[in-house]
Amino acid sequence: MLWLNRRAAAAAANGYGNHPMTSDEAMRHEGHELPPFSIAILPIVAVIVLNVLFTYVILPGLDTSYLAEEAYGGTSIEKVAGIWAIIVSLVISILLTLALNWRRFSNPVETFNSGTMGSLLPIFNAGSEVGYGPFIASLPAFALVRDAVLDAFPTNPLASLALAANALAGITGSASGGLSIALATLGEQFAAIGRDQGISLELMHRVATLASGGLDTLPHNGAVITLLAITGLNHKKSYPNIFVVAVASRHSGPGHDRRDRAGYDGALRGCPDDGAASRPLRHLAKPYRWSKQSTGPRLARSMIT
C-alpha cells in the first residue's frame, strides 16, 4: 500500500487523469443507458453457478456410457465434464447477456463483432501460455533445470519442490502451467522421496501450489499482457508497479507477531513432540529434521525447529 500510495501521489502531481476519454467513458458522457449492477453481474454469477451444476449434478446424472466406445475416443464423463461444463455455462451466460441487454444494443451486429474481437486476445494469450509450458518441458535444456532443482536441496524435498514450482511458473509465465509441469515431470520423484521420508503428499501439494504463485507474474504472463492491452498501457509504463505488487511483495518475508505465533502453534497443538511448537518461528529454508516415522503435522513442526 505504501508503494501504491506513493505512485498515485506522483501520478497525480504529473497531471495523471487528463487524458482522452475511452470508449466506455464516452458512452457514459453521451448518456447511453447502462445496465444496473445486478444485471451486469448476473452473467458472471451464472457462469460460476452453472459450471458447478453441470460438473457435479447434471452431467454425472446423464447416461454417458457411449463415451467409452472407440468412436467417441474411449473416454469417460469424468475426463470431459470440466470442459463440457464450462463451454455450456459460457454459452448460456452469453445468451443470458443478450436477452437482458437486447434493447440497449443500438447495433447488435457491431456489438457482437466487438465482443468477438475483444475475446481473441485473452483466448490466444491463455492458449499460447498453456502450449508454451509443455514445449519448454520437451526441450533438452529443461533437463538441466530439472537436475538443478533436484540437486538444490538434496535433503529437503519440500524446498526443492517449492523452488521447482516457482521457477517453472516464472519460465512459463503461468502459475497453473508451472505447477502442472512441475507435477507432471517431477511429481513421481518427489512423491517417492516423500513416501520414503514419511512426508504427507497433501503437504507437498500445498507447498507446490503456494510456491507456484511466486514468479508467475513476470512480463510474459498472459494476464499481464491482457491487462495492459485492455487498459491501453504498456510494460514500460506499468510493469514496475505490477512487479512490486504481484512479485516482489510475495517474496518479502512477512513478520510474525503474537497472533501469527498463536495461530501457528494452535495448528500444531496436539501433535506429540518435544515442545518444538512453543519455539520461535524461523525461516522455512532451514534444514529439516527428517525421519521415516515423521507424519505431515510432525514434519510441519520440524520445519520451525
Number of C-alpha atoms within 10 A of each C-alpha: 7 7 11 12 10 11 13 13 12 12 12 12 9 10 9 11 9 8 7 8 11 10 9 10 10 12 13 11 10 9 8 12 11 12 12 8 8 8 14 14 12 14 21 15 12 17 21 14 13 20 23 16 15 19 21 15 12 14 18 14 10 9 9 13 11 14 15 13 11 9 9 10 10 11 16 15 18 12 9 13 18 16 12 15 20 18 14 15 22 18 12 16 20 16 11 16 17 16 10 15 13 12 11 13 13 10 10 13 10 11 12 13 11 11 11 11 10 12 11 11 16 17 12 13 17 17 12 13 20 19 12 16 22 17 12 15 19 10 10 9 10 14 13 11 15 16 11 13 21 21 13 14 16 10 16 19 23 23 23 20 27 24 22 27 32 25 23 29 29 23 20 30 25 29 25 20 24 30 29 22 20 26 19 12 15 18 17 12 12 21 18 13 16 19 12 12 18 18 27 19 15 10 17 20 18 12 17 25 20 14 24 27 21 24 26 28 23 22 16 17 21 24 19 20 19 17 13 15 14 12 9 9 13 13 15 7 9 12 19 13 15 15 16 14 15 18 18 13 12 15 11 8 8 8 7 13 8 8 9 12 16 14 11 16 18 12 14 18 15 10 13 11 12 8 11 17 26 17 12 11 18 11 10 13 12 13 15 19 15 17 13 11 11 16 17 15 18 22 20 19 26 18 21 20 19
